[in-house]
Amino acid sequence: MGELERELLRAVWRSRHGLTPAEALQALDGSVAYTTVLTVLTRLFQKELLVRTREGKSHRYVAAVGEADFVAGKMRAALNSASDHGLAMSHFVGCLSADEKTVLSAVLLQIAAEQ
C-alpha cells in the first residue's frame, strides 16, 4: 500500500461520515491533484477497503473495515508468511516497548478470562 493510500485511509477513518473526493483533498491540504485523490479513492474501493455511495454527482467513501481490524489483518498476514510462527511472534514481542508489552499482557489476560 502506498503512502497516499495510507493517508487517505487514515483521513476516512478519522471522519464521522466518510469523505467525498473534495473533502479528502481538503484533508490532504490540497497537496495533490483532485484527479489523483479520485484515482486513489477508487483504488481503495476496488481493494474493498472503502465502500462508496452516490452523493450528488460524486461519491462518499466510508471505511469498509475499521483501523484496528485492518492492522490486525496485516499482522495476521505477516505471521502467516513466516515458516516458524513462534519464532516470528517471539521476535515481534521482543521489539515491543515496555508499555506495548504491558498492553499485550493485559489483552492476553482479558482474552483468557473470556474463554
N, CA, C and O atoms as a printed pandas DataFrame, in Angstrom:
     atom_number atom_name residue_name chain_id  residue_number  x_coord  y_coord  z_coord
0              1         N          MET        A               1    0.851   -1.170    0.000
1              2        CA          MET        A               1    0.000    0.000    0.000
2              3         C          MET        A               1    0.898    1.235    0.000
3              4         O          MET        A               1    1.852    1.329    0.773
4              5         N          GLY        A               2    0.578    2.162   -0.869
5              6        CA          GLY        A               2    1.362    3.382   -0.981
6              7         C          GLY        A               2    1.055    4.381    0.129
7              8         O          GLY        A               2    0.053    4.264    0.835
8              9         N          GLU        A               3    1.934    5.358    0.266
9             10        CA          GLU        A               3    1.786    6.370    1.311
10            11         C          GLU        A               3    0.497    7.173    1.139
11            12         O          GLU        A               3   -0.192    7.445    2.122
12            13         N          LEU        A               4    0.164    7.554   -0.084
13            14        CA          LEU        A               4   -1.058    8.326   -0.311
14            15         C          LEU        A               4   -2.297    7.494    0.031
15            16         O          LEU        A               4   -3.267    8.019    0.578
16            17         N          GLU        A               5   -2.264    6.210   -0.289
17            18        CA          GLU        A               5   -3.380    5.339    0.090
18            19         C          GLU        A               5   -3.525    5.300    1.610
19            20         O          GLU        A               5   -4.638    5.377    2.132
20            21         N          ARG        A               6   -2.403    5.179    2.319
21            22        CA          ARG        A               6   -2.454    5.159    3.797
22            23         C          ARG        A               6   -2.986    6.479    4.340
23            24         O          ARG        A               6   -3.804    6.484    5.260
24            25         N          GLU        A               7   -2.536    7.588    3.785
25            26        CA          GLU        A               7   -3.007    8.902    4.246
26            27         C          GLU        A               7   -4.507    9.060    4.039
27            28         O          GLU        A               7   -5.215    9.544    4.923
28            29         N          LEU        A               8   -4.989    8.650    2.866
29            30        CA          LEU        A               8   -6.427    8.777    2.594
30            31         C          LEU        A               8   -7.238    7.831    3.473
31            32         O          LEU        A               8   -8.306    8.203    3.958
32            33         N          LEU        A               9   -6.751    6.634    3.682
33            34        CA          LEU        A               9   -7.454    5.686    4.550
34            35         C          LEU        A               9   -7.527    6.239    5.971
35            36         O          LEU        A               9   -8.570    6.137    6.617
36            37         N          ARG        A              10   -6.433    6.825    6.466
37            38        CA          ARG        A              10   -6.446    7.439    7.803
38            39         C          ARG        A              10   -7.450    8.586    7.868
39            40         O          ARG        A              10   -8.157    8.744    8.863
40            41         N          ALA        A              11   -7.507    9.380    6.809
41            42        CA          ALA        A              11   -8.461   10.505    6.776
42            43         C          ALA        A              11   -9.897    9.994    6.820
43            44         O          ALA        A              11  -10.740   10.572    7.506
44            45         N          VAL        A              12  -10.179    8.921    6.097
45            46        CA          VAL        A              12  -11.534    8.342    6.110
46            47         C          VAL        A              12  -11.842    7.787    7.496
47            48         O          VAL        A              12  -12.955    7.967    7.992
48            49         N          TRP        A              13  -10.876    7.113    8.138
49            50        CA          TRP        A              13  -11.093    6.573    9.482
50            51         C          TRP        A              13  -11.383    7.694   10.481
51            52         O          TRP        A              13  -12.194    7.519   11.389
52            53         N          ARG        A              14  -10.728    8.838   10.320
53            54        CA          ARG        A              14  -10.944    9.963   11.244
54            55         C          ARG        A              14  -12.296   10.640   11.039
55            56         O          ARG        A              14  -12.829   11.254   11.963
56            57         N          SER        A              15  -12.844   10.532    9.853
57            58        CA          SER        A              15  -14.111   11.214    9.561
58            59         C          SER        A              15  -15.289   10.439   10.143
59            60         O          SER        A              15  -15.250    9.213   10.245
60            61         N          ARG        A              16  -16.316   11.154   10.515
61            62        CA          ARG        A              16  -17.504   10.504   11.091
62            63         C          ARG        A              16  -18.395    9.885   10.033
63            64         O          ARG        A              16  -18.996    8.833   10.253
64            65         N          HIS        A              17  -18.481   10.541    8.882
65            66        CA          HIS        A              17  -19.439   10.104    7.866
66            67         C          HIS        A              17  -18.776    9.831    6.526
67            68         O          HIS        A              17  -19.430    9.896    5.485
68            69         N          GLY        A              18  -17.490    9.529    6.545
69            70        CA          GLY        A              18  -16.786    9.295    5.299
70            71         C          GLY        A              18  -16.442   10.605    4.616
71            72         O          GLY        A              18  -16.709   11.684    5.146
72            73         N          LEU        A              19  -15.852   10.503    3.445
73            74        CA          LEU        A              19  -15.389   11.689    2.730
74            75         C          LEU        A              19  -15.762   11.618    1.256
75            76         O          LEU        A              19  -15.739   10.549    0.646
76            77         N          THR        A              20  -16.102   12.763    0.700
77            78        CA          THR        A              20  -16.198   12.893   -0.743
78            79         C          THR        A              20  -14.773   13.145   -1.249
79            80         O          THR        A              20  -13.894   13.471   -0.452
80            81         N          PRO        A              21  -14.531   13.004   -2.538
81            82        CA          PRO        A              21  -13.185   13.312   -3.040
82            83         C          PRO        A              21  -12.743   14.742   -2.701
83            84         O          PRO        A              21  -11.577   14.963   -2.373
84            85         N          ALA        A              22  -13.658   15.708   -2.776
85            86        CA          ALA        A              22  -13.304   17.095   -2.445
86            87         C          ALA        A              22  -12.914   17.219   -0.973
87            88         O          ALA        A              22  -11.958   17.921   -0.641
88            89         N          GLU        A              23  -13.647   16.542   -0.092
89            90        CA          GLU        A              23  -13.313   16.568    1.339
90            91         C          GLU        A              23  -11.990   15.865    1.604
91            92         O          GLU        A              23  -11.208   16.292    2.454
92            93         N          ALA        A              24  -11.744   14.777    0.866
93            94        CA          ALA        A              24  -10.476   14.060    1.008
94            95         C          ALA        A              24   -9.321   14.950    0.568
95            96         O          ALA        A              24   -8.263   14.952    1.198
96            97         N          LEU        A              25   -9.514   15.698   -0.499
97            98        CA          LEU        A              25   -8.496   16.629   -0.971
98            99         C          LEU        A              25   -8.194   17.676    0.099
99           100         O          LEU        A              25   -7.033   18.013    0.330
100          101         N          GLN        A              26   -9.229   18.187    0.747
101          102        CA          GLN        A              26   -9.041   19.150    1.841
102          103         C          GLN        A              26   -8.283   18.510    2.997
103          104         O          GLN        A              26   -7.427   19.152    3.606
104          105         N          ALA        A              27   -8.587   17.259    3.304
105          106        CA          ALA        A              27   -7.907   16.558    4.396
106          107         C          ALA        A              27   -6.413   16.420    4.120
107          108         O          ALA        A              27   -5.608   16.336    5.048
108          109         N          LEU        A              28   -6.049   16.397    2.847
109          110        CA          LEU        A              28   -4.640   16.314    2.458
110          111         C          LEU        A              28   -4.038   17.703    2.248
111          112         O          LEU        A              28   -2.919   17.828    1.752
112          113         N          ASP        A              29   -4.778   18.740    2.626
113          114        CA          ASP        A              29   -4.333   20.131    2.474
114          115         C          ASP        A              29   -4.062   20.500    1.022
115          116         O          ASP        A              29   -3.235   21.368    0.740
116          117         N          GLY        A              30   -4.754   19.844    0.108
117          118        CA          GLY        A              30   -4.607   20.169   -1.305
118          119         C          GLY        A              30   -3.221   19.887   -1.849
119          120         O          GLY        A              30   -2.807   20.500   -2.833
120          121         N          SER        A              31   -2.500   18.973   -1.229
121          122        CA          SER        A              31   -1.115   18.711   -1.617
122          123         C          SER        A              31   -0.981   17.874   -2.887
123          124         O          SER        A              31    0.116   17.734   -3.428
124          125         N          VAL        A              32   -2.094   17.318   -3.363
125          126        CA          VAL        A              32   -2.088   16.534   -4.603
126          127         C          VAL        A              32   -3.270   16.978   -5.452
127          128         O          VAL        A              32   -4.148   17.699   -4.978
128          129         N          ALA        A              33   -3.289   16.551   -6.689
129          130        CA          ALA        A              33   -4.370   16.923   -7.602
130          131         C          ALA        A              33   -5.659   16.173   -7.253
131          132         O          ALA        A              33   -5.627   15.054   -6.741
132          133         N          TYR        A              34   -6.785   16.814   -7.543
133          134        CA          TYR        A              34   -8.098   16.206   -7.307
134          135         C          TYR        A              34   -8.197   14.861   -8.018
135          136         O          TYR        A              34   -8.705   13.894   -7.450
136          137         N          THR        A              35   -7.714   14.795   -9.261
137          138        CA          THR        A              35   -7.815   13.547  -10.020
138          139         C          THR        A              35   -6.991   12.435   -9.370
139          140         O          THR        A              35   -7.363   11.264   -9.442
140          141         N          THR        A              36   -5.884   12.794   -8.742
141          142        CA          THR        A              36   -5.069   11.804   -8.036
142          143         C          THR        A              36   -5.834   11.260   -6.844
143          144         O          THR        A              36   -5.837   10.052   -6.604
144          145         N          VAL        A              37   -6.488   12.150   -6.089
145          146        CA          VAL        A              37   -7.296   11.727   -4.936
146          147         C          VAL        A              37   -8.404   10.794   -5.406
147          148         O          VAL        A              37   -8.639    9.748   -4.802
148          149         N          LEU        A              38   -9.078   11.170   -6.476
149          150        CA          LEU        A              38  -10.165   10.348   -7.015
150          151         C          LEU        A              38   -9.652    8.977   -7.435
151          152         O          LEU        A              38  -10.304    7.968   -7.165
152          153         N          THR        A              39   -8.509    8.924   -8.083
153          154        CA          THR        A              39   -7.924    7.655   -8.503
154          155         C          THR        A              39   -7.592    6.769   -7.302
155          156         O          THR        A              39   -7.878    5.572   -7.314
156          157         N          VAL        A              40   -6.990    7.355   -6.269
157          158        CA          VAL        A              40   -6.602    6.570   -5.096
158          159         C          VAL        A              40   -7.838    6.099   -4.332
159          160         O          VAL        A              40   -7.868    4.960   -3.866
160          161         N          LEU        A              41   -8.849    6.941   -4.193
161          162        CA          LEU        A              41  -10.092    6.518   -3.538
162          163         C          LEU        A              41  -10.730    5.366   -4.312
163          164         O          LEU        A              41  -11.217    4.408   -3.710
164          165         N          THR        A              42  -10.729    5.454   -5.617
165          166        CA          THR        A              42  -11.279    4.375   -6.450
166          167         C          THR        A              42  -10.478    3.100   -6.261
167          168         O          THR        A              42  -11.050    2.012   -6.189
168          169         N          ARG        A              43   -9.159    3.222   -6.180
169          170        CA          ARG        A              43   -8.309    2.053   -5.962
170          171         C          ARG        A              43   -8.612    1.406   -4.606
171          172         O          ARG        A              43   -8.697    0.182   -4.508
172          173         N          LEU        A              44   -8.773    2.221   -3.566
173          174        CA          LEU        A              44   -9.109    1.686   -2.240
174          175         C          LEU        A              44  -10.492    1.032   -2.245
175          176         O          LEU        A              44  -10.713    0.040   -1.551
176          177         N          PHE        A              45  -11.410    1.580   -3.013
177          178        CA          PHE        A              45  -12.737    0.975   -3.178
178          179         C          PHE        A              45  -12.603   -0.388   -3.870
179          180         O          PHE        A              45  -13.231   -1.361   -3.452
180          181         N          GLN        A              46  -11.797   -0.456   -4.914
181          182        CA          GLN        A              46  -11.600   -1.711   -5.644
182          183         C          GLN        A              46  -10.916   -2.764   -4.785
183          184         O          GLN        A              46  -11.137   -3.959   -4.977
184          185         N          LYS        A              47  -10.089   -2.333   -3.842
185          186        CA          LYS        A              47   -9.436   -3.253   -2.913
186          187         C          LYS        A              47  -10.355   -3.639   -1.753
187          188         O          LYS        A              47   -9.955   -4.368   -0.846
188          189         N          GLU        A              48  -11.597   -3.136   -1.796
189          190        CA          GLU        A              48  -12.630   -3.391   -0.788
190          191         C          GLU        A              48  -12.261   -2.859    0.595
191          192         O          GLU        A              48  -12.705   -3.391    1.612
192          193         N          LEU        A              49  -11.441   -1.800    0.624
193          194        CA          LEU        A              49  -11.121   -1.133    1.880
194          195         C          LEU        A              49  -12.078    0.023    2.140
195          196         O          LEU        A              49  -12.224    0.472    3.277
196          197         N          LEU        A              50  -12.731    0.507    1.075
197          198        CA          LEU        A              50  -13.730    1.562    1.188
198          199         C          LEU        A              50  -15.023    1.106    0.527
199          200         O          LEU        A              50  -15.023    0.288   -0.393
200          201         N          VAL        A              51  -16.118    1.658    1.023
201          202        CA          VAL        A              51  -17.435    1.479    0.420
202          203         C          VAL        A              51  -17.851    2.856   -0.066
203          204         O          VAL        A              51  -17.564    3.854    0.596
204          205         N          ARG        A              52  -18.508    2.931   -1.189
205          206        CA          ARG        A              52  -18.923    4.243   -1.679
206          207         C          ARG        A              52  -20.413    4.271   -1.981
207          208         O          ARG        A              52  -21.011    3.282   -2.403
208          209         N          THR        A              53  -20.976    5.426   -1.752
209          210        CA          THR        A              53  -22.377    5.665   -2.080
210          211         C          THR        A              53  -22.454    6.937   -2.903
211          212         O          THR        A              53  -21.650    7.855   -2.735
212          213         N          ARG        A              54  -23.420    6.977   -3.784
213          214        CA          ARG        A              54  -23.597    8.138   -4.651
214          215         C          ARG        A              54  -24.059    9.319   -3.812
215          216         O          ARG        A              54  -24.964    9.193   -2.988
216          217         N          GLU        A              55  -23.434   10.454   -4.028
217          218        CA          GLU        A              55  -23.834   11.695   -3.361
218          219         C          GLU        A              55  -23.754   12.814   -4.387
219          220         O          GLU        A              55  -22.676   13.331   -4.680
220          221         N          GLY        A              56  -24.908   13.179   -4.927
221          222        CA          GLY        A              56  -24.921   14.179   -5.996
222          223         C          GLY        A              56  -24.222   13.639   -7.222
223          224         O          GLY        A              56  -24.534   12.549   -7.703
224          225         N          LYS        A              57  -23.271   14.412   -7.725
225          226        CA          LYS        A              57  -22.509   13.981   -8.902
226          227         C          LYS        A              57  -21.257   13.203   -8.513
227          228         O          LYS        A              57  -20.495   12.777   -9.382
228          229         N          SER        A              58  -21.045   13.018   -7.242
229          230        CA          SER        A              58  -19.834   12.379   -6.755
230          231         C          SER        A              58  -20.185   11.157   -5.914
231          232         O          SER        A              58  -21.315   10.672   -5.952
232          233         N          HIS        A              59  -19.228   10.673   -5.169
233          234        CA          HIS        A              59  -19.425    9.573   -4.231
234          235         C          HIS        A              59  -18.937    9.994   -2.857
235          236         O          HIS        A              59  -18.093   10.881   -2.726
236          237         N          ARG        A              60  -19.484    9.344   -1.828
237          238        CA          ARG        A              60  -18.968    9.469   -0.469
238          239         C          ARG        A              60  -18.347    8.123   -0.131
239          240         O          ARG        A              60  -18.968    7.074   -0.302
240          241         N          TYR        A              61  -17.127    8.172    0.344
241          242        CA          TYR        A              61  -16.366    6.967    0.669
242          243         C          TYR        A              61  -16.297    6.793    2.179
243          244         O          TYR        A              61  -15.921    7.713    2.905
244          245         N          VAL        A              62  -16.665    5.604    2.644
245          246        CA          VAL        A              62  -16.556    5.267    4.065
246          247         C          VAL        A              62  -15.723    3.997    4.184
247          248         O          VAL        A              62  -15.635    3.206    3.245
248          249         N          ALA        A              63  -15.123    3.818    5.332
249          250        CA          ALA        A              63  -14.261    2.652    5.550
250          251         C          ALA        A              63  -15.092    1.379    5.583
251          252         O          ALA        A              63  -16.139    1.321    6.227
252          253         N          ALA        A              64  -14.610    0.361    4.879
253          254        CA          ALA        A              64  -15.263   -0.947    4.897
254          255         C          ALA        A              64  -14.854   -1.729    6.131
255          256         O          ALA        A              64  -15.550   -2.655    6.548
256          257         N          VAL        A              65  -13.727   -1.356    6.713
257          258        CA          VAL        A              65  -13.199   -2.033    7.882
258          259         C          VAL        A              65  -12.535   -0.975    8.758
259          260         O          VAL        A              65  -11.946   -0.020    8.251
260          261         N          GLY        A              66  -12.631   -1.148   10.060
261          262        CA          GLY        A              66  -12.014   -0.213   10.987
262          263         C          GLY        A              66  -10.501   -0.340   10.994
263          264         O          GLY        A              66   -9.938   -1.332   10.531
264          265         N          GLU        A              67   -9.858    0.685   11.529
265          266        CA          GLU        A              67   -8.398    0.698   11.547
266          267         C          GLU        A              67   -7.818   -0.495   12.310
267          268         O          GLU        A              67   -6.865   -1.122   11.846
268          269         N          ALA        A              68   -8.382   -0.808   13.466
269          270        CA          ALA        A              68   -7.859   -1.918   14.269
270          271         C          ALA        A              68   -7.981   -3.245   13.513
271          272         O          ALA        A              68   -7.046   -4.046   13.522
272          273         N          ASP        A              69   -9.108   -3.483   12.867
273          274        CA          ASP        A              69   -9.289   -4.713   12.094
274          275         C          ASP        A              69   -8.331   -4.767   10.907
275          276         O          ASP        A              69   -7.792   -5.824   10.577
276          277         N          PHE        A              70   -8.129   -3.620   10.274
277          278        CA          PHE        A              70   -7.212   -3.548    9.138
278          279         C          PHE        A              70   -5.791   -3.913    9.572
279          280         O          PHE        A              70   -5.128   -4.731    8.934
280          281         N          VAL        A              71   -5.338   -3.301   10.656
281          282        CA          VAL        A              71   -3.983   -3.562   11.147
282          283         C          VAL        A              71   -3.850   -5.018   11.600
283          284         O          VAL        A              71   -2.839   -5.665   11.329
284          285         N          ALA        A              72   -4.872   -5.528   12.289
285          286        CA          ALA        A              72   -4.833   -6.921   12.728
286          287         C          ALA        A              72   -4.733   -7.865   11.534
287          288         O          ALA        A              72   -4.022   -8.868   11.596
288          289         N          GLY        A              73   -5.424   -7.557   10.471
289          290        CA          GLY        A              73   -5.346   -8.373    9.257
290          291         C          GLY        A              73   -3.953   -8.353    8.657
291          292         O          GLY        A              73   -3.454   -9.384    8.206
292          293         N          LYS        A              74   -3.321   -7.184    8.650
293          294        CA          LYS        A              74   -1.945   -7.075    8.143
294          295         C          LYS        A              74   -0.992   -7.885    9.015
295          296         O          LYS        A              74   -0.097   -8.560    8.505
296          297         N          MET        A              75   -1.188   -7.817   10.337
297          298        CA          MET        A              75   -0.339   -8.571   11.257
298          299         C          MET        A              75   -0.544  -10.069   11.052
299          300         O          MET        A              75    0.418  -10.836   11.061
300          301         N          ARG        A              76   -1.786  -10.483   10.869
301          302        CA          ARG        A              76   -2.089  -11.902   10.636
302          303         C          ARG        A              76   -1.429  -12.390    9.349
303          304         O          ARG        A              76   -0.854  -13.478    9.310
304          305         N          ALA        A              77   -1.519  -11.569    8.287
305          306        CA          ALA        A              77   -0.910  -11.939    7.010
306          307         C          ALA        A              77    0.604  -12.053    7.144
307          308         O          ALA        A              77    1.212  -12.961    6.577
308          309         N          ALA        A              78    1.210  -11.140    7.888
309          310        CA          ALA        A              78    2.662  -11.198    8.099
310          311         C          ALA        A              78    3.031  -12.471    8.858
311          312         O          ALA        A              78    4.010  -13.137    8.522
312          313         N          LEU        A              79    2.252  -12.801    9.871
313          314        CA          LEU        A              79    2.528  -14.021   10.641
314          315         C          LEU        A              79    2.358  -15.262    9.771
315          316         O          LEU        A              79    3.152  -16.198    9.855
316          317         N          ASN        A              80    1.329  -15.265    8.942
317          318        CA          ASN        A              80    1.095  -16.410    8.054
318          319         C          ASN        A              80    2.231  -16.614    7.063
319          320         O          ASN        A              80    2.431  -17.725    6.571
320          321         N          SER        A              81    2.976  -15.557    6.763
321          322        CA          SER        A              81    4.073  -15.678    5.802
322          323         C          SER        A              81    5.329  -16.274    6.437
323          324         O          SER        A              81    6.267  -16.638    5.728
324          325         N          ALA        A              82    5.353  -16.376    7.767
325          326        CA          ALA        A              82    6.525  -16.926    8.460
326          327         C          ALA        A              82    6.448  -18.453    8.485
327          328         O          ALA        A              82    5.373  -19.024    8.666
328          329         N          SER        A              83    7.585  -19.099    8.305
329          330        CA          SER        A              83    7.598  -20.559    8.380
330          331         C          SER        A              83    7.547  -21.036    9.826
331          332         O          SER        A              83    7.070  -22.138   10.095
332          333         N          ASP        A              84    8.030  -20.225   10.753
333          334        CA          ASP        A              84    8.004  -20.550   12.180
334          335         C          ASP        A              84    7.244  -19.451   12.919
335          336         O          ASP        A              84    7.815  -18.418   13.270
336          337         N          HIS        A              85    5.967  -19.680   13.147
337          338        CA          HIS        A              85    5.118  -18.668   13.786
338          339         C          HIS        A              85    5.626  -18.279   15.169
339          340         O          HIS        A              85    5.645  -17.100   15.520
340          341         N          GLY        A              86    6.037  -19.268   15.947
341          342        CA          GLY        A              86    6.512  -18.995   17.304
342          343         C          GLY        A              86    7.731  -18.093   17.307
343          344         O          GLY        A              86    7.818  -17.162   18.109
344          345         N          LEU        A              87    8.663  -18.361   16.424
345          346        CA          LEU        A              87    9.878  -17.548   16.341
346          347         C          LEU        A              87    9.544  -16.129   15.885
347          348         O          LEU        A              87   10.087  -15.159   16.414
348          349         N          ALA        A              88    8.658  -16.013   14.910
349          350        CA          ALA        A              88    8.257  -14.688   14.429
350          351         C          ALA        A              88    7.577  -13.896   15.541
351          352         O          ALA        A              88    7.860  -12.713   15.727
352          353         N          MET        A              89    6.667  -14.557   16.291
353          354        CA          MET        A              89    6.000  -13.868   17.401
354          355         C          MET        A              89    7.006  -13.461   18.470
355          356         O          MET        A              89    6.908  -12.373   19.037
356          357         N          SER        A              90    7.968  -14.331   18.744
357          358        CA          SER        A              90    8.983  -14.028   19.741
358          359         C          SER        A              90    9.789  -12.794   19.354
359          360         O          SER        A              90   10.049  -11.925   20.187
360          361         N          HIS        A              91   10.177  -12.724   18.104
361          362        CA          HIS        A              91   10.937  -11.554   17.633
362          363         C          HIS        A              91   10.070  -10.293   17.660
363          364         O          HIS        A              91   10.544   -9.216   18.019
364          365         N          PHE        A              92    8.807  -10.434   17.281
365          366        CA          PHE        A              92    7.905   -9.281   17.295
366          367         C          PHE        A              92    7.746   -8.750   18.719
367          368         O          PHE        A              92    7.894   -7.551   18.956
368          369         N          VAL        A              93    7.451   -9.623   19.644
369          370        CA          VAL        A              93    7.257   -9.202   21.037
370          371         C          VAL        A              93    8.552   -8.619   21.596
371          372         O          VAL        A              93    8.519   -7.681   22.393
372          373         N          GLY        A              94    9.680   -9.165   21.184
373          374        CA          GLY        A              94   10.962   -8.636   21.633
374          375         C          GLY        A              94   11.212   -7.209   21.178
375          376         O          GLY        A              94   11.986   -6.486   21.805
376          377         N          CYS        A              95   10.570   -6.798   20.102
377          378        CA          CYS        A              95   10.724   -5.434   19.573
378          379         C          CYS        A              95    9.768   -4.437   20.214
379          380         O          CYS        A              95    9.895   -3.232   19.994
380          381         N          LEU        A              96    8.817   -4.920   21.003
381          382        CA          LEU        A              96    7.832   -4.029   21.616
382          383         C          LEU        A              96    8.447   -3.237   22.759
383          384         O          LEU        A              96    9.377   -3.685   23.429
384          385         N          SER        A              97    7.892   -2.031   22.963
385          386        CA          SER        A              97    8.310   -1.228   24.112
386          387         C          SER        A              97    7.716   -1.842   25.378
387          388         O          SER        A              97    6.848   -2.712   25.306
388          389         N          ALA        A              98    8.184   -1.388   26.527
389          390        CA          ALA        A              98    7.649   -1.889   27.799
390          391         C          ALA        A              98    6.156   -1.612   27.899
391          392         O          ALA        A              98    5.397   -2.465   28.361
392          393         N          ASP        A              99    5.726   -0.425   27.470
393          394        CA          ASP        A              99    4.294   -0.085   27.516
394          395         C          ASP        A              99    3.482   -0.994   26.595
395          396         O          ASP        A              99    2.392   -1.435   26.960
396          397         N          GLU        A             100    4.009   -1.273   25.405
397          398        CA          GLU        A             100    3.305   -2.147   24.471
398          399         C          GLU        A             100    3.217   -3.570   25.014
399          400         O          GLU        A             100    2.207   -4.246   24.818
400          401         N          LYS        A             101    4.265   -4.032   25.696
401          402        CA          LYS        A             101    4.235   -5.358   26.302
402          403         C          LYS        A             101    3.196   -5.420   27.417
403          404         O          LYS        A             101    2.532   -6.442   27.593
404          405         N          THR        A             102    3.054   -4.340   28.163
405          406        CA          THR        A             102    2.038   -4.275   29.216
406          407         C          THR        A             102    0.646   -4.375   28.615
407          408         O          THR        A             102   -0.209   -5.098   29.127
408          409         N          VAL        A             103    0.421   -3.646   27.524
409          410        CA          VAL        A             103   -0.883   -3.703   26.840
410          411         C          VAL        A             103   -1.128   -5.108   26.307
411          412         O          VAL        A             103   -2.224   -5.646   26.466
412          413         N          LEU        A             104   -0.129   -5.704   25.682
413          414        CA          LEU        A             104   -0.267   -7.067   25.156
414          415         C          LEU        A             104   -0.609   -8.050   26.261
415          416         O          LEU        A             104   -1.481   -8.901   26.087
416          417         N          SER        A             105    0.066   -7.941   27.391
417          418        CA          SER        A             105   -0.221   -8.832   28.525
418          419         C          SER        A             105   -1.660   -8.667   28.995
419          420         O          SER        A             105   -2.339   -9.655   29.274
420          421         N          ALA        A             106   -2.121   -7.448   29.083
421          422        CA          ALA        A             106   -3.491   -7.177   29.518
422          423         C          ALA        A             106   -4.503   -7.755   28.546
423          424         O          ALA        A             106   -5.514   -8.326   28.955
424          425         N          VAL        A             107   -4.226   -7.602   27.248
425          426        CA          VAL        A             107   -5.131   -8.143   26.221
426          427         C          VAL        A             107   -5.175   -9.670   26.322
427          428         O          VAL        A             107   -6.252  -10.263   26.257
428          429         N          LEU        A             108   -4.025  -10.301   26.479
429          430        CA          LEU        A             108   -3.992  -11.765   26.584
430          431         C          LEU        A             108   -4.735  -12.262   27.821
431          432         O          LEU        A             108   -5.441  -13.269   27.764
432          433         N          LEU        A             109   -4.573  -11.552   28.940
433          434        CA          LEU        A             109   -5.318  -11.925   30.163
434          435         C          LEU        A             109   -6.823  -11.765   29.959
435          436         O          LEU        A             109   -7.604  -12.607   30.402
436          437         N          GLN        A             110   -7.226  -10.702   29.301
437          438        CA          GLN        A             110   -8.650  -10.476   29.043
438          439         C          GLN        A             110   -9.226  -11.559   28.142
439          440         O          GLN        A             110  -10.319  -12.065   28.396
440          441         N          ILE        A             111   -8.503  -11.913   27.101
441          442        CA          ILE        A             111   -8.975  -12.971   26.197
442          443         C          ILE        A             111   -9.065  -14.304   26.929
443          444         O          ILE        A             111  -10.031  -15.047   26.753
444          445         N          ALA        A             112   -8.073  -14.603   27.740
445          446        CA          ALA        A             112   -8.086  -15.851   28.510
446          447         C          ALA        A             112   -9.276  -15.896   29.485
447          448         O          ALA        A             112   -9.889  -16.948   29.670
448          449         N          ALA        A             113   -9.592  -14.769   30.095
449          450        CA          ALA        A             113  -10.708  -14.702   31.034
450          451         C          ALA        A             113  -12.051  -14.882   30.321
451          452         O          ALA        A             113  -13.001  -15.394   30.914
452          453         N          GLU        A             114  -12.134  -14.469   29.063
453          454        CA          GLU        A             114  -13.380  -14.573   28.297
454          455         C          GLU        A             114  -13.620  -15.979   27.770
455          456         O          GLU        A             114  -14.740  -16.304   27.375
456          457         N          GLN        A             115  -12.589  -16.819   27.757
457          458        CA          GLN        A             115  -12.742  -18.160   27.174
458          459         C          GLN        A             115  -13.197  -19.157   28.166
459          460         O          GLN        A             115  -13.372  -20.328   27.829
